[in-house]
Amino acid sequence: RRRRDSLGFRPACAIADIDYGAGEQPEMEALALAFLETYGYDQLLLVTGLMPEGSTLEDRNAARQRIAAFAKRVTDKGYCIMVEDYDNPRSLCYNMAGLDSLFALAPTLGHVFDTGNYLFAGDDALAAYDRFRDRIGHVHLKDRVAPDDMHCVPAGSGCIPVAEIVGKLVSSGYDGWLTVEQYGSRQMLDDSKAAYANVRAILQEK
C-alpha cells in the first residue's frame, strides 16, 4: 500500500506511460491495472505517448479510441483515470482542441490541469479551466515568464493567472491536490519553496 517517504510525503497518483500511437497495448494496460490494485492507488495519470511523425487523422482517431476503451476499463474497476495537457504537439493531449476530441470519446476520463502547458500550446489557461472544470481531478500549478518565454518561474510570479485559477478552484469546491511544478528550473529547491509560499498565501486569502 502507499507509504509515506522519509519527509512525510505520499504519492498523489500512479502514472502509466502507454504509447497508444504504436497500436494496441494490452500488456502495458494490464500492468497499469495490476499496479493500481497491488499498491492501493485510486487515481491513475495516463501519459498517452506521442504520435509518430506523419500520422494521419485516421491514426490519431484510432489512438483516441484505444485510450477511451482503456479509460472505460479503468473506471469500470472503480479507479479514476486522468490525462494531462502535455507540452508536445505530437501528443493527443497537446491543446484544448485535442483534449476536446479525446474527451468526446471518453466521458469518464478526467483531467490533470497543468496551467503552464496550456500557454505552451498557445491556449488560454483560464479558458481551458472553464472548458474542462468538471473533469479536473488534479492540478499542476506551473508558471512561465511570458508567452514568448517558456522558462518556468515559481507559481504566482509569472504571466499565468495562478491566483485567479486557484480562486476559481476553491470557489468550485475543489478539494484535490495542488502541485507546484518547476520543470526545467536551475534552482529547483528555491523555486519550489517560493512557489509553495505564493500558493499558500493565495489560499489564505480565499
Secondary structure, 3 states (H helix, E strand, C coil): CCCCCCCCCCCCCEEEECCHHHCCCHHHHHHHHHHHHHHCCCEEEEECCECCCCCCHHHHHHHHHHHHHHHHHHHHCCCEEEEECCCCCCECCCCHHHHHHHHHHCCCCEEEEEHHHHHHCCCCHHHHHHHHHHHEEEEEECEEEECCEEEEECCCCCCCCHHHHHHHHHHHCCCCCEEECCCCCCCHHHHHHHHHHHHHHHHHHC
